[in-house]
C-alpha cells in the first residue's frame, strides 16, 4: 500500500516538470481534467501571498540550497518541501478535516554535504496533511515534522531542519535581491504541451547565517543560499525522462540558472533554457540553441547504479562582457546522491564549484541530475 502511494507521488511530481515553446503560440486550457489550474500568461504575482501554498494547483515545491562555512570547514545543504495534491480541494468532504488528510501529501528532502570530511548526509520524509505537515496559504509557512521554512515580518526567512540524529541546522536567510520570475509573461514553459509549465519564483542570492550541528559539534556558519518556488500541475511532457539543472552564483554578483530537459530519444527539449540575472535582479533568458550544455565526467552510484554526468560544461553569450563564456561545473564531492528509498526517486543533488576556461574558480553552484536511475521512465508514464 505504502509503496503504491510512493510510486503515485513520484508520477505526480515528475509527470508534470517546464506560454510559448519553440517560438509558437500555445493554446492552453485553464484546468486539467482533474480540475487543477494550469499556469496562465499574465498571472499577477503578489507577495507575500505567492510565497505561500496554491492548493488549486496539483504540484508545488519550495527548494533551498546553499554553501556554508565556519571559516575552516565548508558545507553544502539542501532542504526541499513538496506539496502533492491527491484530490482537487473542491472534491474534499468536510469530514476530511482533522489530524490527517489524504488529499494533500507532503514530501520533503534534506541533505548536508560535509566537504572537508567528504561525507554526505540525507533524509526523506512523506507525511499526509495534518498535525505533522502543512503548507500555509497566503504566506510562507511550511513544515514537515521538525523541518520548517517561514517568512518573518522583515522579509527574512527562518529555516530549520535535521538529518536523522547526525545533523541539525538553524539558519536565517536574508534576500540580497528581490525575487525574480522565470519564463515568459509569468509562465515557465517546459514543452509544447501547455500543461507542462509552471509559475517559477526564485531568490537567487540569500545571505545566510546561523548554527549547524554535525555529529554533536556545533558550528557558527555563514554563506549564501538560493531558493526556488515552482507552482504547477504538471512538469514533464510525455516524451521527457528527466533533467539536468544548475544554479550558479558568480563571484561578480551575478547569477545563472540553466536546465536541459532530456527526451527519451536522447535529445534535449527545445524549451530548455538559460537565464542571466544581473546585479540589480534583471533577467535575460535564452532557449536551447543560444546556449550549449555538454555532459562530462560520468560517475556511477555504488548504491543505485545510476550513471550521472557530474562535470558538465555550460557555454553561452555573456550579455555583460559581450563574449562567449564557458562554465565548468565541478562537484565538491562525488557522492551527493539522494537514494530515493522513501520517494522511489533517486537523483544527484550537490554542491559544486564553477571554473572559467582557464580553470580559475569564479563562483559556486548547486547541480541537480534527475531521471538517471533505471526504471524511472516507466514510472513517469505509469499513470
TAZILIN-V512606 format. One record per residue. RES is the residue in one letter. PHI is phi in whole degrees, 0 to 359 (999 if undefined). NEAR is the number of other C-alpha atoms within 12 Angstrom. D_CENTER is the distance of its C-alpha to the mean C-alpha in whole Angstrom. Layout:
<<RES;PHI;NEAR;D_CENTER> <RES;PHI;NEAR;D_CENTER>>
This chain:
<<X;999;7;28> <X;293;15;25> <X;297;16;24> <X;294;16;24> <X;295;24;22> <X;298;28;19> <X;297;28;20> <X;297;26;20> <X;300;38;16> <X;292;44;15> <X;300;37;17> <X;297;37;15> <X;292;42;12> <X;265;45;12> <X;284;38;15> <X;239;42;14> <X;291;49;10> <X;182;48;12> <X;999;36;21> <X;225;31;22> <X;216;31;21> <X;66;21;24> <X;83;16;26> <X;250;15;27> <X;293;16;27> <X;251;22;25> <X;271;16;27> <X;247;23;25> <X;290;21;26> <X;269;20;25> <X;219;21;24> <X;283;22;23> <X;297;15;26> <X;275;20;25> <X;97;21;25> <X;280;29;21> <X;290;31;21> <X;250;39;19> <X;307;44;18> <X;240;33;21> <X;302;26;22> <X;83;15;23> <X;303;21;21> <X;268;15;22> <X;284;23;20> <X;224;15;21> <X;239;19;20> <X;274;24;20> <X;308;17;20> <X;278;30;17> <X;281;38;15> <X;274;32;16> <X;278;37;16> <X;230;38;17> <X;294;36;19> <X;285;31;20> <X;256;40;17> <X;280;46;16> <X;228;47;12> <X;204;45;10> <X;212;44;7> <X;238;41;7> <X;233;38;5> <X;238;43;7> <X;228;48;9> <X;188;48;12> <X;247;40;15> <X;233;38;18> <X;207;27;22> <X;252;22;25> <X;97;13;27> <X;238;15;28> <X;244;22;25> <X;245;32;22> <X;219;44;18> <X;240;45;15> <X;217;51;13> <X;221;46;9> <X;218;45;10> <X;233;39;7> <X;246;44;9> <X;248;46;10> <X;244;46;13> <X;235;46;15> <X;285;44;18> <X;259;34;21> <X;219;26;23> <X;293;26;24> <X;306;25;25> <X;292;17;28> <X;269;17;29> <X;273;17;28> <X;283;14;32> <X;302;11;33> <X;293;12;34> <X;283;19;30> <X;294;17;30> <X;147;15;30> <X;291;15;28> <X;227;19;27> <X;229;26;25> <X;258;26;24> <X;279;31;23> <X;231;37;19> <X;249;39;18> <X;238;44;15> <X;261;45;13> <X;215;44;12> <X;234;44;11> <X;225;44;12> <X;209;42;13> <X;223;45;16> <X;256;41;17> <X;269;34;20> <X;294;28;21> <X;297;19;25> <X;274;17;25> <X;56;20;23> <X;237;26;22> <X;234;33;18> <X;248;35;18> <X;207;39;16> <X;208;32;16> <X;238;34;15> <X;223;35;16> <X;223;34;17> <X;225;35;19> <X;281;34;21> <X;303;32;21> <X;154;24;24> <X;295;18;25> <X;254;24;22> <X;202;33;19> <X;195;40;19> <X;221;39;17> <X;289;26;19> <X;273;19;20> <X;100;19;21> <X;194;23;19> <X;280;32;16> <X;201;29;18> <X;240;41;15> <X;210;38;17> <X;212;36;17> <X;64;28;20> <X;271;23;20> <X;272;38;17> <X;209;34;17> <X;225;39;15> <X;223;32;17> <X;268;27;19> <X;263;19;22> <X;299;12;25> <X;270;13;25> <X;72;23;21> <X;284;25;20> <X;232;34;17> <X;254;32;18> <X;235;43;16> <X;225;34;18> <X;193;39;17> <X;203;35;19> <X;231;31;19> <X;50;23;22> <X;263;15;25> <X;273;25;24> <X;225;32;21> <X;219;32;21> <X;222;42;19> <X;225;30;20> <X;233;40;19> <X;248;32;19> <X;251;36;17> <X;241;31;19> <X;299;27;18> <X;261;24;19> <X;219;28;19> <X;293;24;18> <X;298;31;15> <X;251;36;15> <X;249;35;14> <X;273;39;13> <X;108;38;15> <X;244;33;19> <X;55;20;21> <X;87;26;18> <X;233;35;16> <X;265;44;14> <X;265;48;16> <X;260;49;14> <X;190;40;18> <X;285;30;22> <X;288;33;21> <X;298;39;21> <X;287;43;19> <X;281;44;16> <X;201;48;14> <X;205;44;12> <X;270;45;13> <X;232;37;10> <X;247;33;11> <X;219;37;10> <X;263;39;12> <X;276;47;12> <X;209;41;15> <X;238;35;15> <X;299;29;19> <X;228;35;18> <X;209;29;21> <X;159;27;22> <X;241;27;23> <X;229;38;22> <X;245;27;24> <X;235;28;24> <X;51;20;27> <X;87;12;29> <X;268;13;29> <X;265;17;28> <X;232;26;26> <X;271;25;26> <X;235;30;23> <X;211;30;21> <X;167;32;19> <X;219;40;16> <X;234;43;13> <X;224;46;10> <X;226;41;8> <X;254;36;6> <X;223;35;7> <X;243;45;8> <X;237;50;11> <X;202;47;13> <X;235;47;15> <X;190;43;15> <X;238;44;12> <X;230;44;14> <X;282;35;18> <X;297;33;20> <X;264;29;21> <X;258;39;17> <X;244;37;16> <X;167;47;13> <X;207;40;11> <X;244;41;11> <X;221;38;9> <X;217;44;9> <X;245;44;9> <X;240;43;13> <X;249;42;15> <X;282;29;19> <X;294;22;22> <X;275;17;24> <X;95;23;21> <X;257;30;19> <X;228;40;16> <X;226;48;14> <X;238;46;11> <X;213;42;12> <X;209;41;11> <X;239;41;14> <X;265;41;14> <X;266;35;16> <X;268;26;19> <X;289;23;22> <X;269;14;24> <X;93;16;23> <X;273;20;22> <X;262;30;19> <X;296;36;19> <X;302;30;20> <X;282;43;18> <X;304;42;15> <X;215;40;15> <X;227;38;15> <X;233;39;15> <X;262;33;17> <X;240;36;17> <X;278;28;21> <X;294;21;22> <X;264;18;23> <X;89;25;19> <X;283;21;21> <X;245;27;18> <X;233;28;20> <X;241;31;18> <X;231;32;20> <X;267;35;19> <X;304;29;20> <X;112;19;24> <X;259;22;23> <X;217;32;21> <X;229;28;21> <X;242;35;19> <X;245;24;21> <X;279;27;20> <X;215;19;22> <X;65;18;22> <X;287;22;22> <X;232;26;21> <X;257;21;22> <X;292;24;21> <X;289;15;24> <X;268;18;23> <X;251;25;21> <X;81;19;23> <X;293;29;20> <X;248;27;20> <X;251;37;17> <X;276;32;18> <X;279;41;17> <X;235;34;19> <X;290;35;18> <X;245;30;20> <X;237;40;19> <X;232;28;22> <X;200;33;22> <X;282;25;25> <X;276;26;24> <X;294;20;25> <X;274;16;27> <X;276;11;29> <X;60;9;29> <X;232;11;29> <X;281;18;27> <X;245;24;25> <X;237;26;23> <X;251;40;20> <X;257;36;21> <X;264;41;18> <X;231;35;19> <X;293;36;17> <X;284;31;19> <X;218;30;20> <X;286;30;19> <X;276;35;19> <X;232;41;15> <X;266;44;15> <X;274;36;13> <X;281;31;16> <X;73;32;16> <X;291;23;19> <X;266;25;18> <X;279;35;15> <X;85;33;17> <X;235;39;14> <X;270;34;14> <X;206;39;12> <X;256;44;12> <X;217;48;9> <X;208;47;12> <X;285;46;13> <X;222;41;15> <X;253;36;18> <X;240;35;19> <X;242;29;22> <X;270;23;25> <X;297;17;27> <X;274;12;30> <X;93;15;27> <X;281;18;27> <X;288;21;24> <X;238;27;23> <X;173;29;19> <X;237;44;16> <X;210;43;13> <X;237;49;10> <X;245;48;10> <X;236;39;8> <X;234;36;11> <X;237;41;11> <X;94;39;14> <X;262;34;16> <X;282;31;18> <X;305;22;21> <X;96;20;22> <X;294;29;18> <X;303;29;20> <X;295;23;22> <X;293;28;20> <X;296;35;18> <X;256;24;21> <X;277;18;23> <X;255;18;23>>
